[in-house]
Amino acid sequence: MKNFRNGWKQNIDHDRIIIILIFTFIVFWSILLYYYPPSEIVSKVGVHNVYVFAFLLAMIGGVSAFTSTSFYITLITLSAGGADPVYIGVFASIGLTLGDLLFYYLGKKGKQYIPERYGWGIRKLSSYVQKIKDRYIGVLIFTYSLTPLPSDILALTLAVIGYPLKYMIIPLLLGNFALISIMATISQIGFNFLT
């Protein structure tokens, strides 16, 4: 019982640190945006480098629930700074999808390490998914990737239940593209309306 309490206490401390880091990033980013408007940030980075930056940021920062907040804030800033939302959508969605493929690969390789007591749930979910037509699963993947929720959870789950990558990648890429393009366009319109 004592070990459980210590582990629980460590998780709370870990969660507090993550929340403090996210809060600190948001405050830092807000102060930065107060002194440097988004257009100035884009001009300092360079318009062509912005898209490479969006790709790398998406591949690294958009793969986790804890880093996705900073990823979306940065994309909104780049878009408000004058970068083309469609190009941001193309480069960032490719980066996000590559990051999700990493989790798919980890799910495929890590499937063998899942304890047997969870095996019945995985088999049950897998048999349920096999009964559903692939196009409906594709629509579900597309719809899920239209939300700002991290798609790594989806990719990991689909890998563990054995869903084929070839049916997952196109709806995931299109959903990521649509989400980022819509978000970038709305932020650009909103920023232009306010200034």
N, C-alpha and C positions, 0 to 999 in steps of 0.2 A: 504494500500500500504506500509505503514511503517513496519508493521509486516512481510510482505513478504520480504522486504529488510533485516530486521534483521535476519530472518530465513535463507535467502540466504547467508548472511555474515557468520553466524554460520556454515553453511555447508562447506563453503570455508575454514574456520579455521579448522574444523574437518578434511577435506581432506588434508590440509597442515600438520597437526599433524601426520596423518597416513603415508603420504609420507616421512616425516622426520624420523619416527620410522622405516619404512622399509629400508630407506637409511642407517640409523644408524646401523641396524642389519647387513646389507650386509657389511658395512665397518668393524664392529666388527668381523664378521665371517671371512672376508678376512685377517684381522690382526691375528686372532687366527690360521688360516690355514698357515699363513706365518711362525709363530713360532712353531706350532705343526702340523706336517704332519698328514694326515688322518689316517695312520696306527697307529700312536701314540694315537690319540683320541680313535680309536676303542679298542686298547689294554688297555687304562685307563678305559673305560666304561666296557669292558669285552665283549668277542665275543658273549656269550649267552645273555647277557643283551642288546646287540645292537638290537636284534629282538623284545624284549619287548618294548624297547625304540621307535623303529620304529612303532610298533602297537599303543602305546599311543600317539606319536606325530601325527600319521595319524588321529587318532580319534579326537584329539583336534585341531591340527594345520592345517589339510588339508581340513577343511570344509568351509573355507571362502576365498574369492578372496584376502583378505588382508593378510592372514596368509599362504596361499599356497606357496608363494615365499620362505619363510623360511623353509617350510616343504620340498620342492623339493631340496633346497640347502643342507639341513641336510641329506637327503637320498643319495644325490650324494656323500657327504663327507663320509658317512658310507660305501658306496659301494667302493669308492676309497681307503678306509682304509683296505679293504680286506674282508668285510662281504659278504656272499654269496648273489648274486642278486636275486636268486629264493626265498630264505627264506625271504629276505627283501620284495620281491613282495607279498609273501603269507601273511605275518603279516601286512604289511602296507595296502594292499588292503582290508583285513578284517576290519582293523581300519577305513579306508576311507568309506567303505560301511556302517559300523555302524554309523558313523557320518552323512552320507547321509540319513540313516533311521530316524535319529532324525528329520531332516528337512522334511521328508515325513510325519512323525507323526504330526509335527507342521502344515504342510499344510492341513492335514486331519482335525485337530481340529480347525484350524484358518479359514477354508473355510467359516464358518457361519458368520464371522465378516467382510467379504469383502462387501463393499458398493454395493447396488443394481445397481447403474449406471455402474458397471463393470460386472455385471452378464451376460449381453448379449454377451460380448466377451468371457467369460468363457464357456458359453453354446455353442457358435459357435465353439470354439476350441475343446471342448469335443465332439461335434457331428462330427467334422472333423476327430478327432483321432479314433472315433469308426468305421468310414468307412474304416480305414486302417487295414490291417491284423496285428495281434499281432507279427508275426515274423519280419515284416518290422519295427515295432516300436522297437522291440528288437535289430535289427541291428542298428537303429538310436541311441538307448541308448548306445550300445557297442561302436559305432563310436564316440559319444560325450565324453564318459568316457576315450577314448584313447587320448584326448587332455588334456593339463594341466589346462583347465578351471575348475572352481569349479562345481562339480556335484550337489551341494546343490540346485542350481537354477533349475536344471532339476528335481530333486526329489520333490521339492516344487511345481513346475508346474504340474507334473504328479499327485501329491496328490490332488491338487485343482480341476483338471478336472476329478478326480475319476478313474484314471487308476489303475488297480489292482496291488498290491505289488508283488504278486507271479510271475507276468510277468516281473517285473522291476528288481528284485534283482539279478537274475543270469547274465543277460548281463552287469549290472552295476559292479558286482563283477569281472567278467572276463575282462571287459575293464580296470578297475582299476589295476588288476593284470598285464595285458599286458603292460600298460603304465609304471608302476613302474619297472617291470622287465626289459623292454627295456631300460628305462632311467638309471637304475642301471648298467646294463651290458655295455652300451655304455660309461658311465662315468668311469667304471673300466678299460675298454679297453683303453680309452683315457688317463687315468692317468698312466697306465702301459707303454703306448707308449711314453709319455713325460718324464718318469723317467728312 
